[in-house]
């Protein structure tokens, strides 16, 4: 699976860097995790010329709320993870708004 993902990344002519709690972690290590990282997960995607295209941060509170990540499969769907995170943040804001109305 790692080889397929690395080949796909190469086809898009991008480079990806990941960190857990500020410490660099290899994509292979992320994919081999049996559960979500124990801390903040951040990543950056660069063009092969070094231009930053996209970066993200998923706080440890969100990672702790995930039910399970089996064999890193969800990392293949980073867009879905970001959508889930946005939904999570909207729910928190909605809950806070309801509390403020009372």
N, C-alpha and C positions, 0 to 999 in steps of 0.2 A: 504494500500500500504506500509506503514511504517513497519508493522509487517512482511509482505512478504519479504521485503528487509532485515530486521534484521535477519530473519531466513536464508535467502540466505547467508548473511555475516557469520553467525554462521556455516553454512555448509562448507564454505571455511576455517574455523578456522582462521579468521583474525579479527583485531580490526581496526576501522577507526576513525580518529579524524579530525575535520574540524575547520577552523578559518576564520572569516571575519575581515579584518583589524587587525589581531593579537588577536582578541577576540574569545574564544572558542564558538562554536555554535553546537547545537545538530543536528544530522541527521534529526530528525523529524521536527525541525524548518526550516531547509533548504528545505525539501520537501514540507512544507506548504507555502513557499514564493510564492506570486503571480507574482513576477518579480525577475530578477537576483539580487543578493546581491549588495548593494551600496558600493562597494570597492573591495579590493583584496580578492580572495577566495583561501585558501590554504588547503591542506589536506595531511594526512599521513596514510599509511596503514601498520599495523604491524602484525606479526605472533602472535599467542596467547602466545608465549614465550617472546614476546617483541622485536623481531628482526625487524628493519625497512625494509620493502619490497619495498615500493614505496612512493614517495612524489611528490607533484605537487603544482604549484602556477599559478593561472590565474589572471593577473592584472586587475585592475578596468577598464582600457581602453577597454579591450576585453569584459568585462561583460557589459559595457555600449553600446557596439556595437551589442550585441545580440538583435534580434527582440523581442523575448519573451520566457520565460520559463514557461510553464503552469503546475502547480501542481508539480513542481520538476521533471517532466518526464525525462528531459535531464540528471539529475543526475544519472539515471539508466543506462545511456549510456556514462559513463565518458570517455571511449575510443574514442567515436565519438567526444566528446568535445575536447579531446586533439588533435585529427586529425584536427579538424576545427581550433584549435589554431595554430598548426604548419602551416597549409595553410595560415592563417592570417599573421603569421610572415614572411613566404616566400613572400607573396604579398608585404609586407612593404619593405623587402630587395630588391625585384625586382624593385619596384617604386623608391627606393633610388638609385639603380644602374643606372636606366634610367636617373635620374636627374644628376648623376655624369658624364654621357657620354656627356651631352649637354654642 
